[in-house]
Amino acid sequence: VAFILVALVVAFLTIIPFTALVVSSFMNRAGFFALGFTLSQWETILSDPVFLQALSTTLLLATTAAVVSPLIFSMLAYVIVRTKWRGRALLDSMIWTSSAVPGMLHGLGVLMVFLGTPGLNVLYGTIWALIFVVIFQGHTTGINISKAAFIQIGNEMEEAARVSGAGWLRAYITIWIPLLTPTLAVTAMLSFVITSGTTSTIILLASRDTTTLSLLALEYGAEGYGNREAATVISLVIIGITCVIASILRAFGQRHSVHA
């Protein structure tokens, strides 16, 4: 009975919406089966140079977040769990508090920082502003996943490395990163997936040259544009990319995990 209930929830949350997206992407008008089906929506999107540029921007942002974010999150988790530094409790509280801020308000705050800080205003509308935002997106989940890993792993090997003369950085690279590889893979997967579909946190910072797939789908689906069928095509592309990368990172994490 429990399995059937869970299966129904999964079907309503994933399978049915995904099926609706697939069917809508081939419709002349989404929701109207009598009008027939067509491939014109796919042809329009795949031949649109804006789509190709948005695809490259999305892959750049998501890949950067998947590579950089896990390392930063693991270091912050190390500071909170393993050190005795003053202020680490405040740092932990700030991480939890920031997760309560809605994405649009977070994007507005970052926009005010970039426009109101001398030297940062030149980055507005560039890819560097988006990279800065997506790297720290999902930090609450990523840091707490890393914290759980640090708590479960003993400190003996790091202490042995310190006794042998290794500094903090060398001990972190040679001891902690190999032990945290499965956790880093999970964090990288989450960062890639979140960045690929993010909208609210970057919509105020992006320009036409830095439009992502999620923003392009939002534009196509807007009331004024009214091409929701093309928006479903872009959504399917995002789902396909994230599923492929998530499967690769999941296999990598399982392969390098500690087995009994």
C-alpha positions, 0 to 999 in steps of 0.5 A: 500500500505504501509503495502504491501511494509513493508510486502515485505521488511520483507519477503525479509529480514527474511522469504525468507533467513530463508526458504533458510536456512531450505531447504539447511540444508536438501540438499546433496549440497546446491542449487542443488535440483536434488541431493536430500535431506538428514538428514546426515547434522543434524546427523553430527552436532548434534553428533559432540562433538565440536558442543556441546562444542560450544553450551555450550560456546555460551549459557554461553556467551550470558546468561552472557551478557544478565544478566550483560550488562543491569545493566552496561548499565543502570548505565552508562546511569544514570551517563550521564542523572542524574548526574552532574559529569564532563566528562559525556559529554566526556563519551557520546561522547566516547560511540557514537564514538566507534560504528563507529569502525568496529567489526574486528578492535574492535576485533584487538584492544582488542587483542592488549590490552590482548596481550600487557598488563601485567597480561591480556595476561594470559586471551588470549584464555580463556572464560574470555576474551570472556566474557569481550568482549561480555559484552560491545558489543552493548553498544551504543544501550543498553546505549541509550535505557536506557538513553531514559528511564531515561529521560522519568521517573521523579526523584521524587521517587529517591529524596524521597528515598534520603530524607528518608536516602537511599544511591545511591545504595539502591535507584538505586536497590529499585527505578530505577531497578523496573522502568527500568525492561521492558527496562532491558528486552529489553536490555537483549534480544538484548545482548543475540541475538547479542552475540549469533551471534557475530563473528568479535569481538571475532574471534581473541580472541577465541581458539579451547576450546572457539569456539562459534556456530557462529565461528563454522558455519564460519569454516564449511562454509569456502572455505577450509572446504566446508560444507555449508550445515552443516553451515546452520544447525548451523545457524538454531540452533542459530536462534532457541535459539535466538528466544526462549530467545527473546520471553521469555524476551519479554513476561517478559518485557511486563508483568512487564511494566507499564500499564495505 
